[in-house]
Amino acid sequence: MNSNYEIHTKILKALSDQSRLQIIDLLSCGEKCGCEILESFKFTQPTLSHHMKVLIDCGLVESRKDGVWNLYKLNVNNANKLVLFLMNLISEKENCICNS
């Protein structure tokens, strides 16, 4: 399997959850601490930690510690790579996978 497929499959699986999509939307506004993100949801901090781990593991979100706070930001570079991958996937092209 093409490694691009593997990488993007992991990202798409992470984005298949409504809460994680909303977290990405929140982070598109800029870096936020976990407590700020949690204000937008009706779930617990451990649930947020799980969602953030999934988003970090697939490379869409980066985290850093600032004292006792965990700060999260969107990895715009990887998000853009996903968009380009999807655009290429659905676009007609000469080097189509069917012609391989």
Beta strands, then each sheet from edge to edge (+ up, - down):
strand 1: 32-33
strand 2: 61-66
strand 3: 69-74
sheet 1: 1+ 3- 2+
end
